[in-house]
């Protein structure tokens, strides 16, 4: 029986996280197929490592997890090199990038299949079909190229009961790479665990890459199951903090409170993602329990303070600009830091309207900071997501914007920055508009340096705040070279790019 090699391409410079997505796939075949993991974050030369396994002649199936941004470069270079040298292998990609850009991936000539969404059932079924020469065309959650060159997508599978899935094989991962290597020092703790407790999101924001894959669906593990996993890694490897990488951890108030009550005596700190309009409905007692359990900071996609733009984004729910400000103020009494992200530079009919929206968001962000100065602000520049049927995406296409057509184009420097939502490459944004966004961000980060940069001491924080303070007060954002110099010398960290 052929063996399986699972590859997690490099996604971080020095802070590694447990490769949860690829570990889920390992769990799905564990006990049925022999498998190995290669983590690009932990290997000086991952392609050489992969080839050392393939040279044995025992491995036929390769599973790559591929997110947009930093992972993409290594994934493309590795896939191309491997397919050229080992053409008999079957290359299977999963993750947001291939699911949203299937044409570029499958027409590359070196990727054979895409898992379109969760692979817990699709991946082992596909490997079985290929191994035993059976048809694969009716396996759900697949994208592949027909013999005539046409791209075909199979039906989506209903989301699986997450408690029914096999446990993640942490102990076997530990035989390839020490688990302690993945428990990095962060703002949250000395040994921070990355964990997924749910999949999907029940909303349809038109700028979000999750939407085309999960189609407004969400499934979470039970609070007890999550606690059991966290407790195991704490007790065995000493984890003292958790980053929940769910797209929306706090969908269920009941689950969040139950988990918090289980965690309250564990002396761990944690972080997760939520929606403002969801959590604003939580009872005070729920928020108190969440904070008492060790939750220090919660990420919220505020996106915009403009209600018209929120509607344009198909944000859904009941979120409004007033609610964003009110909730930031409310969280002060619970000592929970709200981490708000804003998306600037959304499309509009005229350049004047685009600029007016940018100016509005800058003023709105300052209002948020006024009511709760501890609010962390993350600024993204709008990057299109191919969400079928979205009015915003129709506007994007009408403007002349096009995604790259080949994988090689995707790893050009400009498009790599695009994937980090820092360089938009969108026709409606002028260089002057982009400069204003980036310059305001520089000044804002000078006045309010992120609390998550654990290397920036109190003296440096005071110094950069003095330098940036006058600019912030009088709305002078152009040419903030003195702030940029300090940020460069002190190697200021931006959590949206580098993590905590």
C-alpha positions as CSV (number, residue, x, y, z in Angstrom):
1,X,0.0,0.0,0.0
2,X,1.3,3.4,-1.0
3,X,2.3,5.9,1.7
4,X,1.2,9.5,2.2
5,X,3.4,12.6,2.6
6,X,1.7,15.7,4.1
7,X,3.4,19.1,3.7
8,X,2.8,22.3,5.6
9,X,4.6,25.0,3.6
10,X,6.5,27.8,5.5
11,X,4.1,30.4,6.9
12,X,6.2,32.2,9.6
13,X,9.7,33.5,10.0
14,X,10.3,32.3,13.5
15,X,7.1,31.7,15.4
16,X,5.8,28.3,14.4
17,X,2.3,26.9,15.2
18,X,1.0,23.4,15.3
19,X,0.1,22.6,11.7
20,X,-3.6,21.9,12.6
21,X,-5.0,21.8,9.1
22,X,-2.6,19.1,7.8
23,X,-2.8,17.3,11.2
24,X,-6.5,17.0,10.6
25,X,-5.8,15.2,7.3
26,X,-3.3,13.0,9.1
27,X,-6.0,12.0,11.6
28,X,-8.3,11.1,8.8
29,X,-5.9,8.4,7.4
30,X,-4.2,7.4,10.6
31,X,-4.3,3.6,11.1
32,X,-5.2,3.0,7.4
33,X,-2.2,4.5,5.6
34,X,1.3,5.2,6.7
35,X,2.0,8.9,6.7
36,X,4.7,11.5,7.4
37,X,4.6,15.2,7.9
38,X,7.1,17.7,6.6
39,X,6.7,21.2,8.1
40,X,8.3,23.9,6.0
41,X,8.6,26.1,9.1
42,X,10.9,23.6,10.7
43,X,13.1,22.5,7.8
44,X,16.1,24.4,6.3
45,X,15.4,22.7,3.0
46,X,11.9,21.2,2.9
47,X,12.1,20.2,-0.7
48,X,15.2,18.1,0.0
49,X,13.4,16.5,3.0
50,X,10.4,15.7,0.8
51,X,12.6,14.2,-1.8
52,X,14.4,12.0,0.8
53,X,11.0,10.4,1.5
54,X,10.0,10.1,-2.2
55,X,13.4,8.5,-3.1
56,X,12.3,5.4,-1.1
57,X,9.7,4.7,-3.7
58,X,7.1,4.1,-0.9
59,X,5.2,7.4,-1.2
60,X,2.7,8.2,-3.9
61,X,0.2,10.7,-2.4
62,X,1.2,14.2,-1.4
63,X,-1.2,16.5,0.5
64,X,-0.3,20.2,0.6
65,X,-2.2,22.8,2.7
66,X,-2.0,26.2,1.0
67,X,-3.1,29.5,2.4
68,X,-2.7,32.8,0.4
69,X,0.4,34.8,1.3
70,X,3.7,33.4,2.6
71,X,2.8,29.7,2.2
72,X,2.0,30.0,-1.5
73,X,5.6,30.6,-2.6
74,X,7.1,27.5,-1.0
75,X,4.1,25.4,-2.0
76,X,4.4,26.3,-5.7
77,X,8.2,25.9,-5.8
78,X,8.0,22.5,-4.0
79,X,5.1,21.2,-6.0
80,X,6.7,22.1,-9.3
81,X,10.1,20.6,-8.4
82,X,8.5,17.4,-7.0
83,X,6.2,16.8,-9.9
84,X,9.0,17.2,-12.4
85,X,11.2,14.7,-10.6
86,X,8.5,12.3,-9.4
87,X,5.8,12.5,-12.1
88,X,4.0,9.4,-10.8
89,X,3.0,11.1,-7.6
90,X,-0.5,12.4,-7.0
91,X,-0.5,16.0,-5.8
92,X,-3.5,17.0,-3.7
93,X,-3.9,20.6,-2.5
94,X,-6.3,21.9,0.2
95,X,-6.8,25.3,1.8
96,X,-8.3,28.7,0.9
97,X,-6.0,29.4,-2.0
98,X,-6.7,26.4,-4.2
99,X,-10.4,26.4,-3.4
100,X,-10.7,30.0,-4.5
101,X,-8.3,29.9,-7.4
102,X,-8.8,26.4,-8.9
103,X,-8.1,27.3,-12.5
104,X,-4.6,28.6,-11.8
105,X,-3.8,25.6,-9.6
106,X,-5.1,22.8,-11.8
107,X,-3.9,24.2,-15.1
108,X,-0.4,24.5,-13.7
109,X,0.2,20.9,-14.7
110,X,1.6,19.8,-11.3
111,X,-1.5,19.7,-9.0
112,X,-3.9,16.8,-9.7
113,X,-6.7,17.5,-7.2
114,X,-8.1,20.1,-4.9
115,X,-10.0,19.4,-1.6
116,X,-12.7,22.1,-1.7
117,X,-13.4,22.5,2.0
118,X,-12.9,20.1,4.9
119,X,-10.9,17.0,3.9
120,X,-11.7,14.7,6.8
121,X,-13.8,12.5,4.5
122,X,-12.8,13.7,1.0
123,X,-9.1,13.1,1.4
124,X,-9.1,9.4,2.5
125,X,-11.9,8.6,0.0
126,X,-9.9,10.1,-2.8
127,X,-6.7,8.2,-1.8
128,X,-8.8,5.0,-1.6
129,X,-10.2,5.6,-5.1
130,X,-6.8,6.3,-6.6
131,X,-5.1,3.4,-4.8
132,X,-7.7,0.8,-5.9
133,X,-8.5,2.2,-9.3
134,X,-12.1,3.2,-8.4
135,X,-14.1,6.3,-9.7
136,X,-13.6,9.5,-7.7
137,X,-16.1,11.7,-9.5
138,X,-18.8,11.4,-6.9
139,X,-16.6,12.1,-3.9
140,X,-17.8,15.3,-2.3
141,X,-15.6,18.4,-1.8
142,X,-13.4,17.7,-4.8
143,X,-12.2,19.9,-7.7
144,X,-10.3,18.3,-10.5
145,X,-9.6,18.5,-14.3
146,X,-11.6,16.3,-16.6
147,X,-9.8,14.4,-19.4
148,X,-11.1,17.0,-21.8
149,X,-9.4,19.8,-19.7
150,X,-12.6,21.1,-18.1
151,X,-12.5,22.0,-14.4
152,X,-15.2,20.1,-12.4
153,X,-16.4,20.6,-8.9
154,X,-18.3,18.0,-7.0
155,X,-21.1,18.6,-4.5
156,X,-20.3,20.1,-1.1
157,X,-20.5,17.7,1.8
158,X,-22.6,18.6,4.9
159,X,-20.3,19.8,7.7
160,X,-19.3,16.9,9.9
161,X,-20.1,16.7,13.6
162,X,-16.7,17.8,14.9
163,X,-16.8,15.6,18.0
164,X,-17.1,12.5,15.8
165,X,-13.8,13.1,14.2
166,X,-10.7,11.1,15.3
167,X,-8.4,12.9,17.7
168,X,-5.4,14.8,16.3
169,X,-2.3,12.6,16.4
170,X,-0.2,15.0,18.5
171,X,2.0,12.2,19.8
172,X,3.0,11.1,16.3
173,X,3.6,14.7,15.2
174,X,6.0,14.8,18.2
175,X,8.1,12.0,16.6
176,X,8.7,14.2,13.6
177,X,9.0,17.6,15.3
178,X,9.0,18.2,19.1
179,X,5.6,19.7,20.1
180,X,7.4,22.2,22.3
181,X,8.9,23.7,19.1
182,X,5.3,24.8,18.1
183,X,4.5,26.3,21.5
184,X,6.1,29.8,21.0
185,X,6.4,32.8,23.3
186,X,3.7,35.4,22.6
187,X,1.9,38.3,24.2
188,X,-0.4,35.6,25.7
189,X,2.1,33.4,27.3
190,X,5.5,31.6,27.2
191,X,4.2,28.5,25.5
192,X,1.3,29.4,23.2
193,X,-0.8,26.6,21.6
194,X,-2.6,27.2,18.3
195,X,-5.9,25.3,18.1
196,X,-9.0,25.0,15.9
197,X,-12.2,24.4,17.8
198,X,-14.7,24.9,14.9
199,X,-14.9,25.3,11.1
200,X,-16.7,27.8,8.9
201,X,-18.7,30.9,9.7
202,X,-22.5,31.4,9.5
203,X,-22.1,34.8,7.7
204,X,-21.5,35.8,4.0
205,X,-19.1,38.8,4.1
206,X,-18.2,39.4,0.4
207,X,-14.5,40.2,1.2
208,X,-13.9,37.0,3.1
209,X,-12.2,33.9,1.6
210,X,-14.1,31.6,4.0
211,X,-17.5,32.3,2.4
212,X,-17.0,30.5,-1.0
213,X,-15.8,27.4,0.8
214,X,-18.2,27.1,3.8
215,X,-21.2,28.9,2.3
216,X,-22.5,30.4,5.6
217,X,-22.1,27.1,7.6
218,X,-20.5,26.6,10.9
219,X,-19.8,23.5,13.1
220,X,-17.9,23.5,16.4
221,X,-16.5,20.9,18.8
222,X,-18.2,20.7,22.1
223,X,-16.7,22.7,24.9
224,X,-15.8,19.5,26.7
225,X,-13.9,18.2,23.7
226,X,-12.0,21.4,23.2
227,X,-11.1,21.5,26.9
228,X,-9.9,17.9,26.8
229,X,-7.5,18.6,23.9
230,X,-6.2,21.8,25.6
231,X,-5.8,20.1,28.9
232,X,-3.8,17.2,27.3
233,X,-1.3,19.6,25.7
234,X,-1.0,21.7,28.8
235,X,-0.4,18.7,31.0
236,X,2.0,16.9,28.6
237,X,3.9,19.7,27.0
238,X,3.4,22.7,29.3
239,X,1.2,25.0,27.1
240,X,0.1,28.1,29.1
241,X,-1.8,30.0,26.4
242,X,-4.1,29.4,23.5
243,X,-4.7,31.1,20.1
244,X,-8.0,29.9,18.7
245,X,-7.7,30.1,15.0
246,X,-11.4,29.5,14.3
247,X,-12.9,31.9,11.9
248,X,-15.5,32.6,14.5
249,X,-15.0,31.1,17.9
250,X,-17.9,32.8,19.7
251,X,-20.8,31.8,17.5
252,X,-22.4,30.1,20.4
253,X,-22.7,32.0,23.7
254,X,-23.6,28.7,25.5
255,X,-20.5,26.9,24.2
256,X,-18.2,29.8,25.0
257,X,-19.4,30.1,28.6
258,X,-19.3,26.3,29.1
259,X,-15.7,26.3,27.9
260,X,-14.8,29.3,30.0
261,X,-16.2,27.6,33.1
262,X,-14.1,24.5,32.4
263,X,-11.0,26.7,31.9
264,X,-11.3,29.0,34.9
265,X,-8.9,27.1,37.2
266,X,-6.3,26.1,34.5
267,X,-4.4,29.4,34.7
268,X,-4.1,29.8,30.9
269,X,-4.6,32.9,28.8
270,X,-6.3,32.8,25.4
271,X,-7.4,34.7,22.3
272,X,-10.2,34.1,19.7
273,X,-12.1,35.7,16.9
274,X,-15.7,36.9,17.0
275,X,-18.3,39.2,15.5
276,X,-19.3,42.4,17.2
277,X,-23.0,42.0,16.6
278,X,-22.9,38.5,18.0
279,X,-21.0,39.2,21.2
280,X,-22.8,42.5,21.9
281,X,-25.8,40.3,22.7
282,X,-23.8,38.2,25.3
283,X,-24.9,38.8,28.8
284,X,-22.6,40.6,31.2
285,X,-22.3,37.4,33.2
286,X,-21.0,35.6,30.1
287,X,-18.4,38.2,29.4
288,X,-17.3,38.0,33.0
289,X,-16.9,34.3,32.8
290,X,-15.0,34.6,29.5
291,X,-12.5,37.0,31.1
292,X,-12.3,35.0,34.3
293,X,-11.2,32.0,32.3
294,X,-8.1,33.8,31.0
295,X,-9.4,35.5,27.7
296,X,-7.4,38.7,27.4
297,X,-8.0,39.8,23.8
298,X,-10.7,39.1,21.2
299,X,-10.3,39.8,17.4
300,X,-13.4,41.4,15.8
301,X,-13.9,42.2,12.1
302,X,-15.2,45.7,12.5
303,X,-14.4,46.4,8.8
304,X,-16.1,49.8,8.5
305,X,-17.9,52.4,10.6
306,X,-20.0,53.3,7.6
307,X,-23.3,51.5,7.5
308,X,-23.6,51.8,3.7
309,X,-20.1,50.2,3.3
310,X,-21.1,47.4,5.7
311,X,-24.1,46.7,3.5
312,X,-21.9,46.8,0.4
313,X,-19.7,44.2,2.0
314,X,-22.7,41.9,2.7
315,X,-21.6,42.0,6.3
316,X,-24.9,40.5,7.3
317,X,-26.2,40.4,10.9
318,X,-27.0,43.6,12.7
319,X,-23.6,45.4,13.0
320,X,-23.6,49.2,12.7
321,X,-21.1,51.9,13.2
322,X,-22.6,53.0,16.5
323,X,-22.5,49.4,17.8
324,X,-18.8,49.1,17.0
325,X,-18.1,52.1,19.2
326,X,-20.5,51.1,22.0
327,X,-19.1,47.6,22.2
328,X,-15.5,48.8,22.4
329,X,-16.6,51.0,25.3
330,X,-18.5,48.1,27.0
331,X,-15.5,45.8,27.0
332,X,-13.5,48.2,29.1
333,X,-15.4,47.1,32.3
334,X,-14.5,43.5,31.7
335,X,-10.8,44.2,31.0
336,X,-11.0,42.4,27.6
337,X,-9.0,44.1,24.8
338,X,-11.0,44.4,21.6
339,X,-8.8,43.9,18.5
340,X,-10.7,45.6,15.7
341,X,-9.8,45.2,12.0
342,X,-10.9,47.7,9.4
343,X,-10.9,47.3,5.6
344,X,-10.1,50.6,3.8
345,X,-10.2,51.2,0.1
346,X,-13.5,49.5,-0.9
347,X,-14.7,50.2,-4.5
348,X,-16.9,53.2,-5.1
349,X,-18.3,54.8,-8.3
350,X,-15.9,57.7,-8.3
351,X,-12.3,58.5,-7.0
352,X,-13.8,61.2,-4.8
353,X,-16.1,58.7,-3.1
354,X,-13.3,56.3,-2.6
355,X,-11.2,59.0,-0.9
356,X,-14.2,60.2,1.1
357,X,-14.7,56.6,2.4
358,X,-11.0,56.4,3.4
359,X,-11.2,59.8,5.3
360,X,-14.4,58.6,7.0
361,X,-12.8,55.4,8.3
362,X,-9.7,57.3,9.6
363,X,-11.9,59.6,11.6
364,X,-14.1,56.7,12.8
365,X,-11.0,54.7,14.0
366,X,-10.0,57.8,16.0
367,X,-13.4,57.8,17.6
368,X,-13.0,54.2,18.6
369,X,-9.7,55.0,20.2
370,X,-11.2,57.9,22.0
371,X,-13.8,55.7,23.8
372,X,-11.4,52.9,24.5
373,X,-7.7,53.6,23.9
374,X,-6.8,50.0,24.6
375,X,-8.6,48.9,21.4
376,X,-6.1,47.3,19.1
377,X,-6.5,48.5,15.5
378,X,-5.5,46.5,12.5
379,X,-5.8,48.1,9.1
380,X,-6.2,46.2,5.8
381,X,-6.5,47.5,2.3
382,X,-9.4,45.9,0.5
383,X,-8.4,42.9,-1.6
384,X,-11.1,41.2,-3.8
385,X,-12.3,37.7,-3.0
386,X,-14.0,35.7,-5.8
387,X,-17.4,35.4,-4.1
388,X,-19.9,34.4,-6.7
389,X,-23.0,36.5,-6.7
390,X,-21.5,39.3,-4.6
391,X,-22.4,42.8,-5.7
392,X,-19.0,44.0,-4.5
393,X,-17.2,41.5,-6.6
394,X,-19.2,42.4,-9.6
395,X,-18.0,46.0,-9.0
396,X,-14.5,44.8,-8.8
397,X,-14.6,42.9,-12.1
398,X,-16.3,45.9,-13.8
399,X,-13.4,48.1,-12.7
400,X,-11.0,45.9,-14.8
401,X,-9.4,44.0,-11.9
402,X,-8.2,40.5,-12.7
403,X,-6.5,37.9,-10.6
404,X,-3.3,36.3,-12.0
405,X,-3.9,33.4,-14.4
406,X,-0.9,31.2,-13.5
407,X,0.6,30.1,-10.3
408,X,4.0,31.6,-11.3
409,X,2.3,35.0,-11.5
410,X,0.9,34.6,-8.0
411,X,4.4,34.5,-6.5
412,X,5.6,37.8,-8.0
413,X,6.5,40.3,-5.3
414,X,3.4,42.5,-6.0
415,X,0.9,39.7,-5.7
416,X,2.6,38.3,-2.6
417,X,2.0,41.7,-0.9
418,X,-1.6,41.6,-2.3
419,X,-2.2,38.3,-0.4
420,X,-1.2,40.0,2.8
421,X,-3.9,42.7,2.0
422,X,-1.2,45.4,2.1
423,X,-0.8,46.1,-1.7
424,X,-4.2,46.0,-3.3
425,X,-3.3,46.3,-7.1
426,X,-6.9,47.5,-7.6
427,X,-7.7,50.1,-10.3
428,X,-9.9,52.4,-8.1
429,X,-7.1,53.0,-5.6
430,X,-4.5,55.6,-6.5
431,X,-1.0,55.6,-5.1
432,X,-1.9,58.8,-3.1
433,X,-4.9,56.9,-1.5
434,X,-2.7,53.9,-0.6
435,X,0.0,56.3,0.9
436,X,-2.7,58.0,3.0
437,X,-3.8,54.6,4.4
438,X,-0.3,53.4,5.1
439,X,0.8,56.7,6.6
440,X,-2.2,57.0,8.9
441,X,-1.4,53.4,10.0
442,X,2.2,54.4,10.8
443,X,1.1,57.4,12.9
444,X,-1.6,55.4,14.7
445,X,0.8,52.6,15.5
446,X,3.2,55.3,16.9
447,X,0.6,56.8,19.2
448,X,-0.8,53.4,20.2
449,X,1.8,50.7,19.7
450,X,0.3,47.2,19.8
451,X,0.3,45.5,23.2
452,X,1.1,42.3,21.4
453,X,4.7,43.4,20.5
454,X,6.4,41.9,23.6
455,X,9.8,43.3,22.6
456,X,8.8,46.9,22.7
457,X,9.5,48.1,26.3
458,X,7.8,51.0,28.2
459,X,10.5,53.5,27.4
460,X,10.3,52.8,23.7
461,X,6.6,53.0,23.8
462,X,6.7,56.5,25.5
463,X,9.3,57.7,23.1
464,X,7.5,56.8,19.9
465,X,4.2,58.1,21.3
466,X,5.7,61.5,21.9
467,X,7.1,61.5,18.4
468,X,3.8,60.5,16.8
469,X,1.4,62.4,19.1
470,X,1.4,65.8,17.5
471,X,0.8,64.3,14.0
472,X,-2.1,62.3,15.3
473,X,-3.7,65.3,17.1
474,X,-3.5,67.7,14.1
475,X,-4.2,65.0,11.4
476,X,-0.8,65.3,9.8
477,X,0.0,61.9,8.3
478,X,2.2,62.7,5.3
479,X,5.8,61.6,5.3
480,X,6.0,60.1,8.8
481,X,9.7,59.2,8.2
482,X,10.7,59.7,11.8
483,X,8.1,57.2,13.1
484,X,9.0,54.7,10.4
485,X,12.7,55.0,11.3
486,X,12.0,54.1,15.0
487,X,9.7,51.2,14.0
488,X,12.4,49.9,11.7
489,X,15.2,50.2,14.2
490,X,13.1,48.7,17.0
491,X,11.7,46.1,14.6
492,X,8.1,46.9,15.4
493,X,5.8,43.9,14.9
494,X,2.4,44.1,13.2
495,X,0.2,41.2,14.4
496,X,-1.7,41.0,11.1
497,X,1.5,40.1,9.3
498,X,3.8,38.6,11.9
499,X,1.4,37.3,14.5
500,X,1.7,38.0,18.2
